[in-house]
Amino acid sequence: MNDHKVFELGNLRLQCGMILPKAQLTYQAYGKLAADKSNVVLYPTSYGAQHMDTEWLIRPGGILDPERYFIVIPNMFGNGLSSSPSNIAEPYGMARFPAFSHWDNVQAQRRLLAEVFGVERLALVYGWSMGAQQALHWAAIFPDQVDNICAVCGSARTSPHNKVFLEGVRATLTADPAWQNGGFTARPVRGLRAMGRLYAGWAMSQAFYREGKHLELGFASLEDYLVRVWEANFLRRDGDDLLSMLATWYQSDISDNEIYQGDLAAALGAIKARAIIMPSRTDLYFTPEDSGAESVQMPNAVFRPIESIWGHRAGNPTDNTDDEAFLRNAVQALLTGGA
């Protein structure tokens, strides 16, 4: 399941006003497309993730069941597989990397679905974190093409406090000595390790650590957990790619486009899809208060927090069967009309 396919986008006009020659969108598909194409689920990637990192929930009887649905994971721009700072040619480079937006992501995804699979309507857009941001963009930008969305631990517009968190992440990574003149001149190992440690304090809740959940996962100590989970997670990635995705996250806003002209209430009110908005009760940067304020402005949304101490990672519960079951039940209810 770890291979991928490449959709050639040609010369792609980006929302920032630049054209990216030979743009590429990488993706993977699971399951079988129904004859009437009514079983399509789009599952965009999250921050720092590639499709193989989140495909764990695609399995028979899982959160997304490939025996019932045709599931497509498009890799977000900037993640190192689709067009990203680490793989695009000159003249892009140091301080010249193009800015990607979620508008760019969903427009490219729409082309992929239409031109490769002949799909014009989605049964569900499911996303966690930045994937949830993309799900909400889909529902607002293409309201007549999405039946359902499940937005897990994400937002329609990045909140001011979330931006404070992102500013801290960016400052930590760019404090590495390899950061020079708007780009990295070498692999920023020190910055990547520091970024992992900063992230560990935001992604998991206070109660997660207080109750020793990291030790229950089999780690010998807090230091063992920080090194082997959080430092290791970001050491897999390119520093410029991480900053690119960070910028997309920072600017995320479903109303920041020619359709809604910055009117978030209008964008939320235009969403026709049945939606479940699922923050984690202990998420420190996509807070349930922010999600609740957005969901009440959506005509067909249900606000269903995940009652969990796993913080932001309650939305991607690879080691947490209770939260996985909660997500699976919510998706099944949504797709069967019982949400």
GIBEL-V634581 format. One record per helix or strand of 3 or more residues. SS is the DSSP state (helix for helix, strand for strand). FROM is the first residue (numbers start at 0). LEN is the number of residues. If there is no record, write none. Layout:
# GIBEL-V634581
((SS:FROM:LEN) (SS:FROM:LEN))
This chain:
# GIBEL-V634581
((strand:4:9) (strand:18:12) (strand:39:3) (helix:50:7) (strand:69:5) (helix:101:16) (strand:123:5) (helix:129:12) (strand:147:5) (helix:159:15) (helix:188:15) (helix:205:5) (helix:212:4) (helix:221:14) (helix:238:13) (helix:263:6) (strand:273:5) (helix:287:8) (strand:300:3) (helix:310:6) (helix:320:15))
